[in-house]
Amino acid sequence: MVVREADTMVRQPPPHNGTGMSTAYRISDGVPNRAMEFRKRVLHPGASIGLHVIAHDEVYHVLSGEGDVTSDGVTTRVRAGDTAYLYDGNNVGIRQVGEQDLVLIIAYPLAERAK
């Protein structure tokens, strides 16, 4: 199955009580019988994905911009080309910093296959 990124774009507040605005590309949402989520999220200046405890391993890969990723109280600056591997049970979030949008690929397994 091929998914066109432009067909999945939604402008919305970031998840988990985040701040500011983002553009979400919910790439995997329309894929039947999938076992994972695969998304692109653009955090516009001042935006953040709020802290939340994850029930799976999760990956944030930075395509462009800069951000501060937090995992269990430890905050690390990430830039284009960096990947944050976040572990099951961690309390995680990410905040855009600087003037450029922070563009991420986010991937994680589903608890059960989507129908």
C-alpha positions as CSV (number, residue, x, y, z in Angstrom):
1,M,0.0,0.0,0.0
2,V,1.3,3.5,-0.9
3,V,0.2,6.5,1.2
4,R,0.5,10.0,-0.1
5,E,1.7,12.3,2.7
6,A,-0.3,15.2,1.4
7,D,-3.5,13.2,1.8
8,T,-3.0,12.7,5.5
9,M,-2.2,16.3,6.6
10,V,-4.2,17.8,9.5
11,R,-3.4,21.1,11.3
12,Q,-4.1,20.5,15.0
13,P,-2.8,21.2,18.5
14,P,-0.1,18.8,19.5
15,P,-1.1,15.7,21.5
16,H,-0.9,15.1,25.3
17,N,-1.8,18.6,26.4
18,G,1.0,20.0,24.3
19,T,1.4,23.7,23.5
20,G,1.0,25.7,20.3
21,M,0.1,24.3,16.9
22,S,1.3,21.5,14.8
23,T,0.8,19.9,11.4
24,A,0.2,16.2,11.6
25,Y,0.7,13.7,8.8
26,R,-1.2,10.7,10.1
27,I,0.4,8.5,7.5
28,S,-0.5,5.0,8.8
29,D,-4.1,5.8,10.0
30,G,-5.7,4.5,6.8
31,V,-3.6,1.3,6.5
32,P,-5.7,-1.7,7.4
33,N,-4.4,-4.6,9.5
34,R,-1.3,-2.6,10.6
35,A,0.8,-3.4,13.7
36,M,2.4,0.1,14.1
37,E,1.9,3.8,13.8
38,F,4.1,5.9,11.5
39,R,3.6,9.6,11.5
40,K,5.2,12.9,10.6
41,R,4.6,15.8,12.9
42,V,5.7,19.4,12.4
43,L,5.9,21.4,15.6
44,H,5.6,25.0,14.8
45,P,7.6,27.6,16.8
46,G,6.6,27.4,20.5
47,A,4.8,24.0,20.1
48,S,5.4,20.9,22.2
49,I,4.1,17.4,22.6
50,G,3.2,17.2,26.3
51,L,4.8,14.8,28.8
52,H,3.0,11.4,28.8
53,V,3.9,7.9,29.9
54,I,4.3,5.5,27.0
55,A,3.2,1.8,27.0
56,H,5.6,0.8,24.2
57,D,9.0,1.7,22.8
58,E,8.8,4.8,20.6
59,V,11.1,6.6,18.1
60,Y,11.3,10.3,17.4
61,H,13.5,10.9,14.3
62,V,14.3,14.6,13.6
63,L,14.2,15.6,9.9
64,S,14.8,19.3,10.5
65,G,14.8,22.0,13.2
66,E,15.7,21.6,16.8
67,G,14.0,20.4,19.9
68,D,14.3,19.4,23.5
69,V,13.2,15.8,24.1
70,T,12.5,14.8,27.7
71,S,12.5,11.2,29.0
72,D,12.0,10.5,32.7
73,G,13.1,14.0,33.7
74,V,16.3,14.1,31.5
75,T,16.1,16.7,28.7
76,T,18.4,16.5,25.6
77,R,18.7,18.8,22.6
78,V,18.0,17.1,19.3
79,R,18.7,18.3,15.8
80,A,18.3,17.1,12.2
81,G,19.6,13.6,11.8
82,D,19.2,12.7,15.5
83,T,16.9,10.0,16.7
84,A,15.5,9.6,20.3
85,Y,14.7,6.0,21.2
86,L,12.2,6.1,24.1
87,Y,11.4,3.1,26.2
88,D,8.2,1.5,27.5
89,G,7.2,3.1,30.8
90,N,9.1,6.4,30.3
91,N,7.5,9.8,30.8
92,V,8.3,11.5,27.5
93,G,7.6,14.7,25.5
94,I,9.3,17.1,23.1
95,R,9.4,20.8,22.6
96,Q,10.4,22.8,19.5
97,V,13.1,25.4,20.1
98,G,14.6,28.1,17.8
99,E,13.0,29.8,14.8
100,Q,12.5,26.8,12.5
101,D,9.7,24.2,12.6
102,L,10.7,21.0,14.3
103,V,9.9,18.2,11.9
104,L,9.7,14.6,13.3
105,I,9.0,11.1,12.2
106,I,7.3,9.2,15.0
107,A,6.9,5.5,15.0
108,Y,5.7,3.0,17.6
109,P,3.9,-0.4,17.8
110,L,0.2,-0.7,18.4
111,A,-1.1,-2.8,21.3
112,E,-3.0,-4.8,18.8
113,R,-3.4,-4.8,15.0
114,A,-5.7,-2.1,13.6
115,K,-8.8,-3.4,11.8
